[in-house]
Amino acid sequence: MSFFIKKSDEDFNPIFKLLEEMEQLSKQELTRIEPAIRQAMVSGIQDMDYLERITDPLRDLLFSGVGTELYEEYLNYVESFNPQRAKEYRDHDDDMNGVYDDLIEKFHCDKSKIERFEAQHGYFADFQSDRKRYGTNKTVSP
């Protein structure tokens, strides 16, 4: 019986919904912080403490895939007056993105394997019948 694999699909659905909600919240946060960042760049502010303070939330958003264009503009701006700091940011981001990319790749690979298994074995209908057979009242939909 492949109950473990069946269970994993049920567990992924809330995760996917949570990721979608997080993306929406990230977009809202970007809408909130973008004007201050753009204003600082247009004004020519070079105080790195201030710039870091207003861009910290932007860096947090990058892991959700939101704000990457604004962040790249910001790095180019910093590079115009502090090339060393911009390089440090980029080096740190490359290190972090490598770890993050590996996690995302693994997640998508596992999801694809589950979906292929479902398609090949039509397990979902079997999963529903298992629930009925073992007296579980919880309904599950694909």
Secondary structure, 3 states (H helix, E strand, C coil): CCHHHHHHHHHHHHHHHHHHHHHHHHHHHHHHHHHHHHHHHHHCCCCHHHHHHHHHHHHHHHHHCCCHHHHHHHHHHHHHHCHHHHHHHHHHHHHHHHHHHHHHHHHHHHHHHHHHHHHHHCHHHHHHHHHHHCCCCCCCCC
